[in-house]
Amino acid sequence: MKHIVLLLAIILMASCSSSSKKSADVEPEKKESAVKSAGSSDNVFICTGGSSKRYHCERDCKGLSRCSGEIEEVSEEEAEDMGRTPCKICY
């Protein structure tokens, strides 16, 4: 009887450790796909105010909170052609 209980305990521990490895392996894949989908969009947000020098990946970035002009969505290439650099908050 003791041998059966010990055997079941070993099997249970082995199955728990293998299932936790599987779930840990899945999470990085989700993170990678999230980064790819966020990075696949070439559009960025800029403030049209006169003193604005940065472009942002998120419309609600804290760096845009004091925008004196309009917030426009443009391509990252257009923003760089305007002489803008990536925001240090959202990039």
FENDA-V527400 format. One line per field, one symbol per residue. ss: DSSP state (A for helix, B for strand, O for the rest). psi: psi as a letter, one per 40 degrees, with the letter a starting at -180 (. if undefined). burial: b if it has 16 or more other ideal C-beta (glycine too) atoms within 10 Angstrom, else e. A space follows every 50 residues. Layout:
ss=???
psi=???
burial=???
This chain:
ss=OAAAAAAAAAAAAAAAAAAAAAAAAAAAAAAAAAAAAAAAOOBBBBBOOO OOOBBBOOOOOAAAOOOOOOBBBBBAAAAAAOOOBBOOOOO
psi=ddddddddddddddddddddddddddddddddddddddedheiihiheid eheiiiehdfideedfheaihihiiddddddeeiiihede.
burial=eeeeeeeeeeeeeeeeeeeeeeeeeeeeeeeeeeeeeeeeeeebbbbeee ebebbbbeeebebbeebeeebeebeeebbeeeebeebeebe
